[in-house]
């Protein structure tokens, strides 16, 4: 499972493509779960708000602390015994993750609130633990593949592209399956599980771990965590990413609510939303990557400029659609905010720069711990977002458990106003907060060039040491 020591910053296309297949289960399992778990428990099974919020608090705690522990587990794995510290967890952890995903959609009860609550807590905690282990190890492969930022961005883009075409059919199928009843919904999720397993086997078969990093020193848990949060770049990234995760947890998990202001049949509106959102996102990703690689625009500069334009769009469209007669303009706002949200393509690459900085300082790569510590601080946003959204919906008089046939027939004007705040103003507020962190982010310009030069020299020494030891 270890590749030869020949150095190349250019990652082979076969490896890039094989790695990108991991985006399909990442999308099908993670995004579908995120989109539907709130609707399933809160809206369909009618879990009481107090139980839902308590469950989210428990989920936030488990969600936060399992990441650094599992990241350390991956970093400390016996490479000689298992042949690597990432691939084995992808290969053998994926089947367990798929099982926890499928079992989520099989209710333990339809009317007992305590049993529904237990099913809710057990499902989301077990699901997230296995998601963390598999996704963490999968994401940790990219920073190790290459230190070239353009290559990392290209891998991330190819990953998103393959993920898009892999999950698009199910985003079209799933609303209809959900509307058809529990049985069809469960059947489609079983199919998703099978496809996800196949994709992860492809990832495991086409990716290898570099041998020059296999003998890096492994720090004890406490020291590893302390050294990670000493980096200014990483702490600022955490603040920036926390806001992004919180926004994402609202936009995806409550898309069934957003359908009320999109117009038309809600199930059709959700499909149309995705058909608009996904292509526009990918066009923006390409544009942002091109600006970064072919001009002097740094990732930081693109984030600040594009993000500011996105916030302006959110506020303007909110003011325009306060009047129910002009709600159709929300589609123009969707295109605008989606396009200027393409800076999200850089999130993973920016986090990997802190891993590079740490390797220069410590002489060892610890992707697992960085991903874990990032999640320790940012994963609670996955729960805080839905809790925040639940308060807004409850306060505005949102009526749950209704057939989404006609928004005007079921939801009061106050509820529709609350939905507009939730999807336009709240994201704008947290985007502005995130830009404060990004403004002070240090790894750009000459500082970044100096870091990359030191990193390349360190990798050269590690390869030379590997060759020298193999010749003895």
Residue pairs with C-beta under 8 A, 6 or more apart in sequence:
1 83
1 84
1 87
1 208
1 209
2 83
2 84
2 208
2 209
2 210
2 211
2 214
3 208
3 209
3 210
3 211
4 211
5 211
5 212
5 463
5 466
5 467
5 470
7 459
7 460
7 463
9 146
9 147
9 148
9 151
10 146
10 148
10 151
11 145
11 146
11 151
11 155
14 206
15 145
15 206
15 207
15 208
16 154
16 155
16 158
17 158
17 162
17 206
18 202
18 203
18 205
18 206
18 207
19 138
19 141
19 142
19 145
19 155
19 159
19 203
19 206
19 207
20 155
20 158
20 159
20 161
20 162
20 163
21 162
21 166
21 199
21 200
21 202
21 203
21 206
22 90
22 138
22 159
22 199
22 200
22 203
23 159
23 160
23 162
23 163
23 166
24 162
24 163
24 166
24 167
24 195
24 196
24 199
25 94
25 98
25 195
25 196
25 197
25 199
25 200
26 135
26 138
26 163
27 163
27 164
27 166
27 167
28 166
28 167
28 170
28 192
28 195
28 196
29 97
29 98
29 101
29 131
29 192
29 193
29 196
30 131
30 135
31 167
31 252
32 167
32 170
32 174
32 189
32 192
33 101
33 104
33 127
34 248
34 249
34 252
34 253
34 382
35 252
35 253
35 255
35 256
36 174
36 178
37 104
37 123
37 124
37 253
38 253
38 254
38 386
39 178
39 253
39 256
40 104
40 105
41 47
41 52
41 55
41 116
41 119
41 120
42 49
42 52
42 390
42 400
43 256
43 400
43 401
44 401
45 107
45 110
45 116
46 400
46 401
47 55
47 113
47 116
47 117
47 120
48 113
49 390
49 394
51 113
51 116
51 117
51 120
52 120
52 390
53 387
53 390
54 117
55 117
55 120
55 121
55 124
56 383
56 386
56 387
57 383
57 387
58 121
58 125
59 121
59 124
59 125
59 128
59 382
59 383
60 379
60 380
60 382
60 383
60 384
62 125
62 128
62 129
63 125
63 128
63 132
63 375
63 379
63 380
63 382
63 383
64 375
64 376
64 377
64 379
64 380
65 376
66 128
66 129
66 132
67 132
67 136
67 371
67 372
67 373
67 374
67 375
67 376
67 379
68 221
68 225
68 369
68 372
68 373
68 375
68 376
69 221
69 372
70 129
70 132
70 133
70 136
70 368
70 372
71 136
71 367
71 368
71 369
71 370
71 371
71 372
71 373
71 375
72 221
72 224
72 368
72 369
72 372
73 133
73 368
74 85
74 86
74 89
74 133
74 136
74 137
74 140
74 368
75 85
75 218
75 224
75 366
75 367
75 368
75 369
76 85
76 218
77 84
77 85
77 88
77 89
79 85
79 209
79 214
79 215
82 88
84 208
84 209
84 214
85 137
85 209
85 214
85 368
86 137
86 138
86 140
86 141
86 209
86 368
87 137
87 204
87 207
87 208
87 209
89 133
89 134
89 137
90 134
90 137
90 138
90 200
90 203
90 204
91 200
91 201
91 204
93 130
93 133
93 134
93 137
94 134
94 196
94 197
94 200
94 201
95 197
96 130
97 127
97 130
97 131
97 133
97 134
97 196
98 193
98 194
98 196
98 197
99 193
100 123
100 126
100 127
100 129
100 130
101 127
101 189
101 192
101 193
101 196
102 186
102 189
102 190
102 193
103 123
104 123
104 124
104 127
105 182
105 185
105 186
105 189
106 186
107 116
107 119
107 182
108 115
108 116
108 118
108 119
109 115
109 116
109 119
110 116
128 379
132 372
132 375
134 200
136 368
136 371
136 372
136 375
137 368
138 203
139 348
139 367
139 371
140 367
140 368
140 371
141 207
141 209
142 152
142 155
142 156
142 348
142 352
143 152
143 352
143 355
143 356
143 365
143 367
144 209
144 210
144 213
144 365
144 367
145 151
145 152
145 155
145 210
146 152
146 155
147 356
147 452
147 455
147 456
147 459
149 292
149 299
149 349
149 353
149 452
150 289
150 292
150 293
152 348
152 349
152 352
153 289
153 292
153 293
153 345
153 346
153 349
154 289
156 345
156 348
156 349
157 285
157 286
157 289
157 345
160 281
160 282
160 285
160 345
161 282
164 278
164 282
166 195
166 199
168 274
168 278
170 188
170 192
171 271
171 274
171 278
172 271
172 274
172 275
173 188
174 185
174 188
175 267
175 270
175 271
176 267
177 184
177 185
177 187
177 188
178 184
178 185
179 267
211 466
212 459
212 462
212 463
212 465
212 466
213 365
213 462
216 363
216 364
216 365
216 366
217 362
217 363
217 364
218 224
218 364
218 366
219 227
219 362
219 364
219 366
219 369
224 366
224 369
225 369
225 373
227 358
227 361
227 362
228 234
228 358
228 366
228 369
228 370
228 373
229 235
229 373
231 354
231 357
231 358
231 361
232 442
233 353
233 354
233 357
233 441
233 442
233 443
234 351
234 354
234 357
234 358
234 370
234 373
234 374
236 437
236 438
236 440
236 441
236 442
237 350
237 351
237 354
237 374
237 437
237 441
238 373
238 374
238 377
238 378
239 433
239 434
239 436
239 437
240 350
240 434
240 435
240 437
240 438
240 441
241 347
241 351
241 374
241 378
241 434
242 377
242 378
242 381
242 434
243 381
243 430
243 431
243 433
243 434
243 437
244 344
244 347
244 434
245 378
245 379
245 381
245 382
245 385
246 381
246 382
246 384
246 385
246 388
246 430
247 385
247 426
247 427
247 430
247 431
248 385
249 381
249 382
249 383
249 384
249 385
249 386
250 385
250 386
250 388
250 389
250 422
250 423
250 426
250 427
251 258
251 423
251 427
253 385
253 386
253 389
254 386
254 389
254 422
254 423
255 270
255 273
256 266
256 270
256 404
257 389
257 393
257 398
257 419
257 422
258 273
258 419
258 423
259 266
259 267
259 269
259 270
259 273
259 404
259 407
260 266
260 404
260 407
260 411
260 415
260 416
260 419
261 321
261 327
261 330
261 407
261 416
261 419
261 420
261 423
262 269
262 270
262 272
262 273
262 330
262 331
263 269
263 327
263 328
263 330
263 407
264 272
265 405
266 404
266 405
266 407
267 404
273 334
276 331
276 334
276 335
276 338
277 334
277 338
280 335
280 338
280 339
281 338
281 341
281 342
281 344
283 339
283 342
284 338
284 339
284 340
284 341
284 342
284 345
285 342
285 344
285 345
287 342
288 302
288 306
288 342
288 343
288 345
288 346
289 345
291 297
291 302
292 298
292 299
292 302
292 346
298 444
298 445
298 448
299 343
299 346
299 349
299 350
299 444
300 438
300 441
300 444
301 444
302 343
302 346
303 343
303 346
303 435
303 438
304 435
304 438
304 439
306 340
306 341
306 342
306 343
307 340
307 341
307 343
307 431
307 434
307 435
307 438
308 435
309 340
310 336
310 337
310 340
310 341
310 431
311 428
311 431
311 432
313 333
313 336
313 337
313 340
314 333
314 337
314 424
314 425
314 427
314 428
314 431
315 424
315 425
315 428
316 333
317 329
317 330
317 332
317 333
317 336
317 337
317 424
318 333
318 420
318 421
318 424
318 425
318 428
320 326
320 329
320 333
321 327
321 329
321 330
321 333
321 420
322 417
322 420
324 413
324 416
333 424
337 427
350 441
350 443
351 370
351 371
351 374
352 367
353 443
353 448
353 451
354 370
354 443
355 365
355 366
355 367
355 370
356 451
356 452
356 455
357 443
357 451
358 365
358 366
358 370
359 365
359 366
359 455
359 458
360 451
360 454
360 455
360 458
363 458
388 426
389 422
392 418
392 421
392 422
392 426
393 400
393 415
393 418
393 419
393 422
395 418
396 414
396 415
396 417
396 418
396 419
396 421
397 412
397 414
397 415
397 418
398 411
398 415
398 418
398 419
399 410
399 411
399 412
399 415
402 410
404 410
407 416
411 419
443 451
